[in-house]
C-alpha cells in the first residue's frame, strides 16, 4: 500500500514538474505582415477611434456589440498610443494582452504586427486551462493577421476610398462661372449648368459626360463657382461661356463617392493626403463630376459624385 502511495506521489510530482517546466508563466505570440503604403497613411487611418475595427469585416471576428472575438476570448479596442492599437479582454481577470503595433519599413511601406501575451497561473489546473485557451487564441491570431493583411494591402483600406490614377484623354469642354457672397446652393449651381445646356441646344451640340464643378473661396470673401460640360466637338466662345481643349497625357487621380457634401469633403481630404504622402503635386484645380442630378434626387445620401485631381 505504501509502495502504491509512493508511486502515485511520484507521478503527481512528475506531472506537476512537467506542468511547470513545459508550460511557461507567460505565453507570447506574434503574427504580422507588411502594407505597401506609407507609415504616415496607415497611422493616420488607425489613430481615429472610428477606424479601430475598420478591417474587421467578418462576423466571425466581430460580435454585434463591437467586440473582437478570438476563439472563446472577447477583446475591446480601448486605446491607441505609441504607434499601437491596444485591446483589453472583456473579462480582465483572464490576464490577456493584445495589441496591433505599426512601424515604418524602408520609408515606403508599413509593418503591422499583432502581439499577444497571456499570463498562465501557479495553480496547476488553471495553468493547463489558461495554456489551452492561449493556444486557441494564438491560432485565431493568425486568422486575424490575415484579415488585416487583406485590408491594408488595398488603397481603400488605407485611405477609406478607392483612389485610382489614370491618364487624361483628349477632351473638349465648355465652361462658365459665377460669384456669390455665400456658399453656392443647388439652385445657383444648376443655374450655371443650365446656361451651358441652353448654349449646347443653340449650337445643336451634345455633351459627352456629367457636369463638372469647382467651388473656390475667395481671399477677399465670397465664392467663385466654376462649372463645365464635356462636349463632342469644338464650339465657338460666347461672352461668358468659354471653350477649352484638355490635352491628353497628364495624370489624374479619381475616386467615386456616394453621399452628400460631408462625404465629398472627406474623400477630397483623403486624396490630398494621398498626394502629400506620395510627394505628388497638383498642377491644376480639382473638380467634381456631378453624376447624380441634385435636383432630381433631394436625398444627398444617394448622390454619386466623382472627384478628379490632376497630379504630376
BELGIZI-V673343 format. One record per run of one state. SS is the DSSP state (H for helix, E for strand, - for the rest). FROM is the first residue (numbers start at 1). TO is the last residue. If there is no record, write none. Layout:
SS,FROM,TO
SS,FROM,TO
This chain:
-,1,1
H,2,22
-,23,25
E,26,35
-,36,38
H,39,47
-,48,48
H,49,51
-,52,61
E,62,62
-,63,67
E,68,70
-,71,72
E,73,81
-,82,83
E,84,89
-,90,91
H,92,94
-,95,95
E,96,105
-,106,108
E,109,119
-,120,123
H,124,152
-,153,154
H,155,159
-,160,163
E,164,167
-,168,170
E,171,180
-,181,185
H,186,203
-,204,206
E,207,207
-,208,211
E,212,217
-,218,222
E,223,231
-,232,237
E,238,238
-,239,240
E,241,246
-,247,250
E,251,258
-,259,260
H,261,277
-,278,286
E,287,290
-,291,299
H,300,302
-,303,303
E,304,311
-,312,312
